Amino acid sequence: MEVMRRSRSLGLRHIWPYLVAVVLFVVAAIGIVQAVLSVSESIQTVDHSARTIAAANDMQTTVRDIESGQRGYLLTGDVTYLRAYERSLGRLDVRMERLGGLLSADPARQAQMDRIRGLVAEKLRVTQSTVELKRQGKAVQALEVVRSGAGEQAMEAVETEIQALRNRELQLNERARQNAGAKGRGAIRIVLLAAVAILLSGAAAAYGMLRSRARMDEETAAGDRRFQTTFDEAGVGLALVGVDGRWLHVNRQLSIITGYSQEELLEDVTSPEDLHDDLIAADRLVSGNADYVMREKQFTRKDGTVLWVNTRGRLIQDADGKPDFLFGVVEDISERKRINASLIESEARYRAVFDSALEAIAVIDAKGEIQSINPAVERIFGYAPEELEGQNVRLLVPVELVREHKRYRENGKRGLIGGHREVVGRRRDGGSVSIDLSVAKWERDGQTFFTGIMRDVTPRRAAEAALRTSEERLRSLQAEYAHLARVNELGEMAAAIAHEINQPLTAIVNYLNTGLFAMADGFGQEAFGEAEEVMSQASQQALRAGEIVQRLREFIRKDTGERRVEAVEMLVDMASRLALIDAAANGISVERVAGAEGVEVRVDPVQIQQVIVNLVRNAIDAMVTLPPYENRRLTITTRELERGNAVEIVIADTGPGIAPGMREKIFEPFVTSKANGMGIGLSVCRRLIDAHDGSIELEEETGRGAAFRICLPRYSPS
């Protein structure tokens, strides 16, 4: 029994160290497990913070994309920007939901998320209102909302709240990393204290701990890498800045914005002016006078180009609540500034053209309601623009036109769209006004609009009526001038015609007296034969006198204008016989060269004869002034022209010719070389020939005399 008792005592003594070792091992294991769990929790916290920051950045970028699409659409009206706006709007809910899921476990974070949702909703309300106004064609109202700054204030509030969320996550991240380090160091101390008693088991435990630490370090490093990746790949420039103004860490986007490398930025390239402003801002944050600072400024890149940036900064405190560093965000807003400036400039140009146009310009929707109208409407219709906006266009245009517009919407018949029409508009005072209306169709966001341009043509109609009256009066005067020209020619030929008619009348008297004398001698056979011959000669002379009178009647009559086909040679010969009555008496020889036999023209014969008579009489009058011994010869030539399918009439004389100073203006009204001439003959001749699609011209001076060339189109039965 004693042996057995000793054996048990010895066994207990041998077992005790092992029991102590086991107890110490268990205690050490518990400490290690707690440390590992704490480190694991810290790693999860770091990872969760990194994902939260990434989600917050994505959501902020999406809101910015929505704003960029909105501004591009407001500026240009291009649906490409609108589609980008709608795509970003569709992604916003997903990214908002993802960020909310990451924050749902913490009530404080959830409350912060609720504030972000409210601010984003306010931003979307302002943004969507401007897009809707633009869709409705109310670009001016949309611009006023943009100019009010409500969108910018809402965006700044969103970004401020997101920045606060990022700062909170950075603080949690830093605390988790510090906690992980402290727990790890505590685990090592426990292991070292237990290592003496549990040498054998401690070696295994140490090995396991080292492996756990290695995994812990790897996970911590992975968390750091994820955080660094998020930091570097952010869509905005990020910087960690010391409270003394030195840049501690910058991301890649900031390097892209500034044009400096990350190493150059850390070497401090801030200008003295900016450094002074940055230190003032840092002092406000460190002293607690501001939760964050924000300002827009111009920044000079490394290559010398200037851009606009928006900077925001917030103070980050350490675990003890002391200032640690400043977290800064730098965003390139040059494009936004350019779009805003371009939008304002474009709107100003559009408004200047729209408001200063002399025509009334109205934009109406598919229902015919006036969306906008310019000030010219008051001058044309008597309405002020604000009285018509929102009213139906039937106030201004006829009901028939409104019905036609309705039919176009129902069956697609274009009618007035794309063209113009003169209609009678209705003024405010009940009167009517003639307007020239043109309508163009255009679409925006699936909605159809129409732009109508209304021009007051009442003055033009009055001018056209006056012009028609003037033209009728001109035609009447031209006819009077033509008649006057013929009367003038008749007056000049009066003496020669009287002499020419006197000859057959004298012959008639002589023949009749001869017949009377023959009858007085008796009524023998010879007397009857002689009387018959005398009467025949008297009859011929009477016909000759009648023919002269008939030619004069045709020449001077006013009721001409009928065109008929005439042979050129006969037309020229008839006119020549009338004009050459006194040619022989004045010692003028006439040469007639006929080269257009069988050629016909379709003309008013009286008018063409008037032209020929005028030119022949001018030639005779010119040669009469020559001394008697001078050669007086008139040549009238007709010939067929192969080129141009025409016929030519040339009237040439050997008179003194036309002075060089008058050759250029000889066909102008009231220009004459005659001492007592009226100066309308040749101008009337040109008008008559032009009316027959022909031409009349004075040939170049070839020596003595003058030659006028008439060219008329040849008649072809086909």
C-alpha positions in Angstrom: 0.0 0.0 0.0 2.8 2.4 0.9 4.6 1.6 -2.4 1.5 2.2 -4.3 0.9 5.5 -2.4 4.4 6.6 -3.2 4.0 5.6 -6.7 0.8 7.7 -7.0 2.6 10.6 -5.3 5.5 10.3 -7.6 3.1 10.1 -10.5 1.3 13.2 -9.3 4.6 15.0 -8.9 5.6 14.0 -12.4 2.1 14.8 -13.7 1.9 18.2 -12.0 4.4 20.0 -14.3 2.5 18.6 -17.2 -0.8 19.8 -15.7 0.7 23.2 -15.1 2.1 23.2 -18.6 -1.3 22.2 -19.9 -3.0 24.9 -17.9 -0.4 27.5 -19.1 -0.8 26.1 -22.6 -4.6 26.5 -22.3 -4.2 30.0 -20.9 -1.7 30.9 -23.7 -4.0 29.3 -26.3 -6.9 31.4 -25.0 -4.8 34.5 -25.2 -3.6 33.6 -28.7 -7.2 32.9 -29.8 -8.4 36.2 -28.5 -5.5 38.0 -30.1 -6.1 36.2 -33.4 -9.8 36.9 -33.2 -9.1 40.6 -32.4 -6.6 40.9 -35.3 -9.1 39.1 -37.6 -11.8 41.5 -36.6 -9.4 44.4 -37.2 -8.6 43.1 -40.7 -12.3 42.7 -41.4 -12.8 46.3 -40.2 -10.0 47.5 -42.5 -11.4 45.6 -45.5 -14.9 46.8 -44.7 -13.7 50.4 -44.5 -11.9 50.1 -47.9 -15.0 48.7 -49.5 -17.1 51.4 -47.9 -14.8 54.2 -49.2 -14.8 52.6 -52.7 -18.6 52.4 -52.7 -18.8 56.1 -51.5 -16.4 57.1 -54.2 -18.5 55.2 -56.8 -21.7 56.9 -55.7 -20.1 60.4 -55.7 -18.7 59.8 -59.2 -22.1 58.6 -60.4 -23.8 61.8 -59.0 -21.1 63.8 -60.8 -21.8 61.9 -64.0 -25.5 62.7 -63.7 -24.6 66.4 -63.2 -22.2 66.3 -66.3 -24.9 64.7 -68.5 -27.4 67.3 -67.3 -25.1 70.2 -68.1 -24.1 68.8 -71.5 -27.7 68.4 -72.4 -28.7 71.9 -71.2 -25.8 73.3 -73.2 -26.2 71.5 -76.5 -29.6 69.7 -76.4 -27.7 66.7 -77.7 -29.5 63.4 -76.7 -26.0 61.7 -76.2 -25.6 63.7 -73.0 -29.2 62.8 -72.1 -28.5 59.1 -72.5 -25.4 59.4 -70.4 -27.4 61.2 -67.8 -30.1 58.5 -67.8 -27.5 55.7 -67.6 -25.9 57.3 -64.6 -29.3 57.8 -63.0 -30.0 54.1 -63.4 -26.7 53.1 -61.8 -27.2 55.5 -58.8 -29.8 53.3 -57.1 -27.6 50.2 -57.3 -24.6 52.0 -55.9 -26.7 53.7 -53.2 -28.1 50.3 -52.2 -24.5 48.8 -52.1 -23.3 51.6 -49.8 -26.4 51.3 -47.6 -25.8 47.6 -47.2 -22.2 48.2 -46.0 -23.5 50.7 -43.4 -26.6 48.9 -42.3 -25.0 47.1 -39.3 -24.1 50.3 -37.5 -26.9 52.7 -36.4 -24.7 55.7 -36.5 -23.5 54.9 -40.0 -27.0 54.1 -41.0 -28.1 57.5 -39.8 -25.3 59.1 -41.9 -26.4 57.1 -44.9 -30.0 58.4 -44.4 -28.6 61.9 -44.5 -26.7 61.1 -47.7 -29.8 59.7 -49.3 -31.7 62.9 -48.4 -29.0 65.1 -49.8 -28.7 63.0 -53.0 -32.5 63.2 -53.4 -32.4 67.0 -53.2 -29.6 67.1 -55.7 -31.6 64.8 -58.1 -34.7 67.0 -57.6 -32.9 70.1 -58.8 -31.1 68.2 -61.6 -34.2 66.5 -62.9 -36.2 69.8 -62.7 -33.7 71.5 -65.1 -33.8 68.5 -67.5 -37.6 68.5 -67.5 -37.7 72.2 -68.2 -35.2 71.8 -71.1 -37.4 68.9 -72.4 -40.4 71.2 -72.3 -38.5 73.9 -74.3 -38.1 76.2 -71.3 -34.4 76.6 -71.7 -34.4 80.1 -70.0 -36.1 78.7 -66.8 -33.6 75.9 -66.8 -30.7 78.3 -67.0 -32.2 80.4 -64.2 -32.2 77.3 -62.0 -28.6 76.6 -62.9 -27.6 80.2 -62.2 -29.3 80.1 -58.8 -26.6 77.8 -57.5 -29.1 75.4 -55.9 -27.6 72.4 -57.8 -24.0 73.4 -56.8 -25.1 73.8 -53.2 -26.8 70.4 -53.2 -23.8 68.8 -54.8 -21.5 70.4 -52.2 -23.7 69.1 -49.4 -23.6 65.6 -50.9 -19.8 65.7 -51.3 -19.4 67.1 -47.8 -21.4 64.3 -46.2 -19.6 61.6 -48.3 -16.3 63.2 -47.3 -17.4 62.9 -43.6 -18.2 59.3 -44.2 -14.7 58.7 -45.8 -13.1 60.5 -42.9 -15.0 58.3 -40.4 -13.9 55.2 -42.3 -10.3 56.3 -42.4 -10.4 56.8 -38.6 -11.9 53.4 -38.0 -9.4 51.9 -40.4 -6.5 53.5 -38.5 -7.9 52.4 -35.1 -8.4 48.9 -36.3 -4.8 48.7 -37.5 -3.5 50.1 -34.2 -5.7 47.6 -32.3 -4.5 44.7 -34.5 -0.8 45.7 -33.7 -1.4 45.9 -30.0 -3.2 42.6 -29.8 -0.5 41.0 -31.8 2.2 42.3 -29.5 0.1 41.1 -26.5 -0.1 37.6 -28.0 3.6 37.4 -28.4 4.2 38.4 -24.8 1.8 35.6 -23.6 3.6 33.1 -25.7 7.1 34.1 -24.5 5.9 33.9 -20.8 4.4 30.4 -21.4 7.3 29.2 -23.5 9.5 28.2 -20.4 6.8 25.9 -18.9 5.5 24.6 -22.1 8.7 24.1 -24.1 7.5 21.2 -26.0 3.9 22.2 -26.6 4.9 25.8 -26.7 7.1 25.1 -29.7 4.1 23.8 -31.6 2.0 26.7 -30.2 4.6 29.2 -31.3 4.8 27.6 -34.7 1.0 27.9 -35.0 1.1 31.4 -33.7 3.8 32.4 -36.2 1.8 31.0 -39.0 -1.3 32.8 -37.7 0.7 36.0 -37.5 2.0 35.5 -41.0 -1.5 35.0 -42.3 -2.6 38.0 -40.2 0.2 40.1 -41.8 -0.7 38.9 -45.2 -4.3 39.9 -44.7 -3.3 43.2 -43.2 -1.1 43.8 -46.2 -3.9 42.8 -48.5 -6.2 45.2 -46.7 -3.5 47.9 -47.1 -3.2 47.1 -50.8 -7.0 47.3 -51.3 -7.0 50.6 -49.5 -4.1 51.9 -51.5 -5.7 50.7 -54.7 -8.9 52.5 -53.8 -6.9 55.6 -52.9 -4.9 55.6 -56.2 -7.8 54.7 -58.5 -10.3 57.3 -57.1 -11.8 59.5 -59.8 -10.7 62.6 -58.0 -7.3 63.7 -56.7 -6.7 62.7 -53.1 -3.9 63.9 -50.8 -2.9 63.3 -47.2 -1.4 66.6 -46.0 0.4 67.3 -42.8 -0.8 70.0 -40.4 2.3 72.0 -41.5 1.2 72.0 -45.1 3.5 69.3 -46.4 2.0 66.7 -48.7 2.5 63.2 -47.2 0.8 61.0 -49.7 -1.0 61.7 -53.1 -2.8 59.5 -55.5 -2.4 59.0 -59.3 -5.4 61.1 -60.3 -3.9 64.1 -58.5 -0.7 63.7 -60.5 -2.8 63.6 -63.7 -4.7 66.7 -62.7 -1.6 68.8 -61.8 0.8 67.4 -64.4 3.5 66.7 -61.8 4.6 63.2 -60.8 3.7 61.9 -57.4 7.4 62.3 -56.3 7.4 65.9 -57.4 4.2 66.6 -55.5 5.7 65.2 -52.3 8.7 67.5 -52.8 6.3 70.4 -52.4 5.5 72.3 -55.7 2.8 74.5 -54.2 3.2 78.1 -55.1 3.8 80.6 -52.2 0.4 82.2 -52.7 -1.4 78.8 -52.6 0.7 77.6 -49.7 -0.3 80.7 -47.7 -4.0 80.0 -48.4 -3.6 76.3 -47.6 -1.9 77.1 -44.2 -4.8 79.4 -43.4 -7.3 76.7 -44.2 -5.3 74.1 -42.2 -5.2 76.5 -39.2 -9.0 76.8 -39.4 -9.4 73.1 -39.3 -6.8 72.4 -36.6 -8.3 75.1 -34.4 -11.8 73.7 -34.8 -13.2 76.8 -36.5 -14.4 74.8 -39.4 -15.4 71.2 -40.0 -14.1 71.4 -43.6 -12.8 73.9 -46.1 -13.7 74.2 -49.7 -12.8 76.6 -52.5 -12.5 76.9 -56.3 -9.3 78.3 -57.8 -7.2 78.4 -60.9 -4.3 76.0 -60.9 -1.2 76.2 -63.2 -0.1 72.8 -64.4 3.5 71.8 -64.9 3.2 72.5 -68.7 1.9 76.0 -68.0 -1.7 75.5 -68.8 -4.3 76.9 -66.4 -7.2 74.9 -65.2 -10.0 75.3 -62.6 -10.0 73.0 -59.6 -12.3 72.5 -56.6 -10.4 71.7 -53.4 -12.0 70.3 -50.2 -10.1 69.5 -47.0 -11.0 67.9 -43.6 -9.0 67.3 -40.5 -8.3 63.7 -39.5 -7.6 63.0 -35.8 -5.6 60.2 -34.2 -7.0 57.7 -31.6 -6.4 60.3 -28.9 -8.4 63.0 -30.7 -5.3 65.0 -31.6 -4.8 66.5 -35.1 -3.0 63.8 -37.2 -3.2 64.9 -40.8 -5.5 66.7 -43.4 -7.4 64.7 -46.0 -7.8 66.7 -49.2 -9.8 66.2 -52.4 -8.9 68.0 -55.6 -11.3 67.8 -58.5 -10.7 69.2 -62.1 -13.7 71.3 -62.8 -12.4 73.0 -66.0 -14.8 71.2 -68.2 -17.7 72.0 -65.9 -16.6 75.7 -66.0 -16.3 75.6 -69.8 -19.7 74.0 -70.1 -21.3 76.5 -67.8 -19.6 79.4 -69.6 -20.6 77.9 -73.0 -24.1 77.3 -71.8 -24.5 80.9 -70.6 -22.9 82.2 -73.9 -25.0 80.0 -76.1 -28.1 81.0 -74.2 -27.1 84.7 -74.5 -26.5 84.3 -78.3 -29.8 82.5 -78.8 -31.7 85.0 -76.7 -30.1 87.9 -78.6 -31.1 86.5 -82.0 -34.5 85.4 -80.7 -35.3 88.7 -79.1 -33.9 91.0 -81.9 -35.5 89.2 -84.8 -37.9 91.3 -86.9 -40.1 88.3 -87.5 -42.3 86.8 -84.8 -40.8 83.5 -83.8 -42.9 81.0 -81.7 -42.1 77.6 -80.4 -45.2 75.4 -79.9 -45.7 71.8 -78.7 -47.7 69.1 -80.4 -51.0 70.4 -78.8 -50.4 73.8 -80.4 -49.6 75.5 -77.1 -47.0 78.3 -77.3 -43.9 77.5 -75.2 -42.0 80.7 -76.0 -42.3 83.6 -78.3 -40.2 86.7 -79.1 -40.9 90.4 -78.6 -41.6 91.0 -82.3 -45.1 89.5 -81.8 -46.2 92.7 -80.1 -45.3 94.8 -83.2 -47.1 92.4 -85.5 -50.0 91.1 -83.5 -50.3 93.6 -80.6 -49.8 90.9 -77.9 -47.1 91.1 -75.3 -45.0 87.8 -75.2 -46.0 87.0 -71.7 -49.7 87.1 -72.7 -49.2 84.4 -75.3 -47.0 81.9 -73.5 -49.1 78.9 -72.6 -51.9 79.9 -74.9 -53.0 78.1 -78.1 -51.6 79.3 -81.4 -55.1 79.6 -82.7 -55.1 83.1 -81.2 -52.8 84.2 -84.0 -53.4 82.1 -87.1 -56.6 81.1 -88.9 -58.7 78.2 -87.7 -58.2 76.3 -90.9 -54.4 76.3 -90.3 -55.0 74.9 -86.7 -57.2 72.1 -88.2 -54.5 71.3 -90.8 -52.0 71.0 -88.0 -54.3 68.7 -86.2 -54.7 66.5 -89.3 -50.9 66.4 -89.6 -50.6 65.0 -86.1 -53.3 62.5 -86.8 -52.3 61.2 -90.3 -48.8 62.6 -90.8 -49.6 64.7 -93.9 -46.9 67.4 -94.0 -49.0 70.3 -95.3 -47.2 73.5 -94.2 -44.3 71.6 -92.4 -41.0 72.4 -94.2 -42.5 75.1 -96.5 -44.1 78.5 -96.2 -47.5 80.0 -96.9 -49.1 83.4 -96.9 -52.0 83.5 -94.4 -54.1 86.1 -92.7 -53.2 86.4 -89.0 -55.4 87.9 -86.3 -54.3 90.9 -84.3 -55.3 91.5 -80.7 -57.5 94.5 -81.7 -59.5 92.2 -84.0 -57.8 93.4 -87.2 -56.1 91.2 -89.7 -52.5 91.1 -90.9 -50.9 89.4 -93.9 -48.1 87.1 -92.7 -45.7 84.8 -94.5 -45.6 81.7 -92.3 -43.0 79.0 -92.3 -43.0 76.0 -89.9 -40.2 73.6 -89.0 -40.6 70.4 -87.0 -38.1 69.1 -84.4 -38.0 66.5 -81.6 -36.5 66.3 -78.2 -36.7 63.4 -75.8 -39.5 61.8 -77.7 -41.6 65.0 -77.7 -42.5 66.9 -80.9 -42.2 70.7 -81.2 -42.7 73.2 -84.0 -41.0 76.5 -84.6 -43.0 79.0 -86.6 -41.6 82.1 -88.2 -44.2 84.8 -89.0 -43.2 87.7 -91.2 -45.5 90.7 -91.6 -45.9 91.1 -95.4 -48.6 93.8 -95.3 -46.1 96.5 -96.4 -44.8 94.2 -99.1 -48.3 93.6 -100.4 -48.9 97.3 -100.5 -45.6 97.8 -102.3 -46.5 95.0 -104.8 -49.9 96.7 -105.4 -48.1 100.0 -106.0 -45.6 98.3 -108.2 -48.3 96.7 -110.3 -50.0 100.1 -110.7 -46.7 101.6 -111.6 -46.0 98.8 -114.1 -49.4 99.3 -115.7 -48.7 103.0 -115.9 -45.3 102.3 -117.4 -46.8 100.0 -120.0 -49.3 102.7 -120.8 -46.6 105.3 -121.1 -44.5 103.0 -123.3 -47.5 102.5 -125.6 -48.0 106.3 -125.6 -44.3 106.8 -126.4 -44.5 104.3 -129.2 -47.5 106.0 -130.6 -45.9 109.4 -130.1 -42.8 108.1 -132.0 -45.0 107.1 -134.9 -46.8 110.5 -134.8 -43.4 112.2 -134.7 -42.3 110.2 -137.7 -45.6 111.1 -139.4 -45.0 114.8 -138.8 -41.6 114.6 -140.3 -42.9 112.8 -143.4 -46.0 115.0 -143.7 -44.5 117.3 -146.4 -43.1 114.4 -148.5 -46.3 112.4 -148.2 -48.4 115.5 -149.2 -46.1 115.8 -152.3 -46.4 112.1 -153.0 -50.2 112.1 -152.7 -50.4 115.4 -154.7 -48.8 113.7 -157.7 -51.5 111.0 -158.2 -54.3 113.5 -157.4 -52.8 115.9 -160.1 -52.6 113.0 -162.6 -56.2 112.1 -161.8 -57.4 115.7 -162.5 -55.4 115.8 -165.7 -56.7 112.5 -166.9 -60.3 113.5 -166.2 -59.9 116.8 -168.0 -58.4 115.0 -171.0 -61.5 112.7 -171.0 -63.8 115.7 -170.8 -62.0 117.4 -173.8 -62.2 114.1 -175.8 -66.0 114.0 -175.1 -66.4 117.6 -176.1 -65.1 116.7 -179.6 -67.9 114.1 -180.0 -68.6 110.5 -179.2 -66.8 108.9 -182.0 -65.1 105.5 -181.7 -61.7 107.1 -181.1 -63.1 109.4 -178.4 -64.5 106.4 -176.5 -61.2 104.5 -176.7 -59.2 107.5 -175.6 -61.7 108.2 -172.7 -61.4 104.5 -171.5 -57.6 104.7 -171.4 -57.7 108.1 -169.5 -60.2 106.6 -167.0 -58.0 103.6 -166.5 -54.9 105.8 -165.7 -57.0 107.9 -163.4 -58.2 104.8 -161.5 -54.6 103.5 -161.1 -53.5 106.9 -159.6 -56.5 106.9 -157.3 -55.5 103.4 -156.0 -51.9 104.6 -155.5 -53.2 107.5 -153.4 -55.4 105.1 -151.4 -52.5 102.7 -150.8 -50.4 105.6 -149.4 -53.2 106.6 -147.1 -53.7 102.9 -146.0 -50.0 102.6 -145.1 -50.2 105.7 -143.0 -53.3 104.5 -141.2 -51.6 101.2 -140.4 -48.4 102.9 -139.3 -50.1 105.3 -136.9 -52.8 103.1 -135.4 -52.5 102.2 -131.7 -54.5 98.9 -131.6 -51.5 96.7 -132.4 -50.1 93.8 -130.5 -51.2 90.8 -132.5 -48.3 88.7 -133.7 -48.4 86.7 -136.9 -46.0 84.9 -139.2 -44.6 87.3 -141.9 -42.0 86.9 -144.6 -39.0 89.0 -143.7 -38.5 90.4 -147.3 -42.1 91.5 -147.6 -42.0 93.1 -144.2 -38.9 95.1 -145.0 -40.2 96.1 -148.5 -43.6 97.4 -147.1 -41.8 99.5 -144.5 -39.2 100.8 -147.0 -41.8 101.9 -149.5 -43.5 104.1 -146.9 -40.2 105.5 -145.5 -38.6 106.1 -148.9 -41.4 108.3 -150.4 -39.1 111.4 -150.7 -35.8 109.6 -151.1 -35.5 110.3 -154.8 -36.5 113.9 -154.4 -33.7 114.4 -152.0 -31.1 112.8 -154.3 -30.7 109.7 -152.2 -30.0 106.4 -154.0 -31.3 103.2 -152.5 -29.6 99.8 -152.7 -31.8 96.9 -151.6 -29.9 93.6 -151.0 -32.3 90.7 -150.4 -30.6 87.6 -148.8 -33.4 86.1 -146.8 -35.9 84.8 -149.3 -38.4 82.4 -147.8 -37.4 83.2 -144.2 -40.3 83.9 -141.9 -40.5 85.6 -138.5 -43.4 85.7 -136.0 -43.8 89.4 -135.1 -46.2 92.3 -134.7 -45.7 93.6 -138.2 -46.7 97.2 -137.4 -44.1 97.4 -134.6 -41.3 95.9 -136.7 -42.3 98.3 -139.6 -42.2 101.1 -137.1 -38.6 100.2 -136.2 -37.5 100.0 -139.9 -39.3 103.2 -140.8 -37.6 105.0 -137.9 -34.1 103.8 -138.9 -34.7 104.6 -142.6 -36.1 108.1 -141.8 -33.1 108.8 -139.5 -30.7 107.8 -142.3 -32.5 110.1 -144.8 -32.5 113.0 -142.4 -28.8 112.5 -141.7 -27.9 112.4 -145.5 -30.1 115.4 -146.3 -27.7 117.6 -144.3 -24.8 116.7 -146.7 -23.8 119.1 -149.5 -25.5 118.3 -152.9 -22.3 117.0 -154.4 -21.8 114.4 -151.7 -22.7 110.8 -152.3 -26.0 110.0 -150.7 -26.6 106.2 -150.6 -28.9 104.1 -148.4 -28.4 100.4 -148.2 -31.0 98.0 -146.8 -29.7 94.5 -146.5 -31.4 91.3 -145.3 -29.6 88.0 -144.8 -30.1 84.6 -143.0 -27.8 83.8 -140.2 -26.7 80.1 -139.9 -25.6 80.5 -136.4 -28.3 81.1 -133.9 -31.2 80.3 -136.4 -31.9 84.0 -136.9 -32.3 86.7 -139.6 -30.5 90.0 -139.9 -31.6 93.4 -141.2 -28.9 96.1 -141.7 -29.8 99.7 -142.6 -26.6 101.7 -143.5 -26.2 105.2 -144.8 -23.3 107.4 -146.0 -24.3 110.4 -143.8 -22.1 112.2 -141.3 -22.3 109.4 -138.8 -22.8 109.5 -135.0 -20.4 111.4 -132.7 -18.2 109.1 -130.6 -19.4 110.6 -127.4 -23.0 109.6 -128.2 -22.5 106.0 -129.5 -22.6 104.4 -126.1 -25.9 106.1 -125.1 -27.6 106.4 -128.4 -30.4 104.0 -127.3 -31.1 105.8 -124.1 -34.4 107.8 -123.8 -34.2 111.5 -124.7 -30.8 111.2 -126.3 -30.7 112.5 -129.9 -28.3 113.9 -132.5 -31.1 115.8 -134.3 -31.5 119.5 -133.7 -35.3 119.2 -133.2 -35.5 115.5 -132.2 -37.3 114.1 -129.2 -34.8 111.4 -128.4 -37.4 108.6 -127.9 -37.3 106.9 -131.3 -34.3 104.6 -130.8 -35.2 103.8 -127.2 -38.7 102.7 -128.4 -37.0 100.7 -131.2 -34.9 98.8 -128.7 -37.9 98.1 -126.5 -39.9 96.8 -129.4 -37.1 94.6 -130.6 -36.3 93.3 -127.1 -40.0 92.4 -126.8 -39.6 90.2 -129.8 -36.6 88.4 -128.2 -34.3 90.1 -130.7 -31.5 92.6 -130.6 -30.6 96.0 -132.2 -27.2 97.5 -132.1 -25.1 100.2 -133.7 -22.2 98.7 -135.7 -18.7 99.8 -135.0 -17.6 102.9 -136.9 -16.1 101.7 -140.2 -15.6 105.0 -141.9 -18.3 107.3 -143.1 -22.0 107.0 -142.1 -23.8 104.8 -139.6 -25.2 101.3 -139.8 -27.8 99.7 -137.5 -28.2 96.0 -137.3 -31.5 94.3 -136.3 -31.5 90.5 -135.4 -34.8 88.6 -135.0 -35.3 84.9 -134.3 -36.4 82.9 -137.3 -39.8 81.3 -137.1 -39.8 77.5 -137.3 -43.2 75.7 -137.6 -41.9 72.8 -135.4 
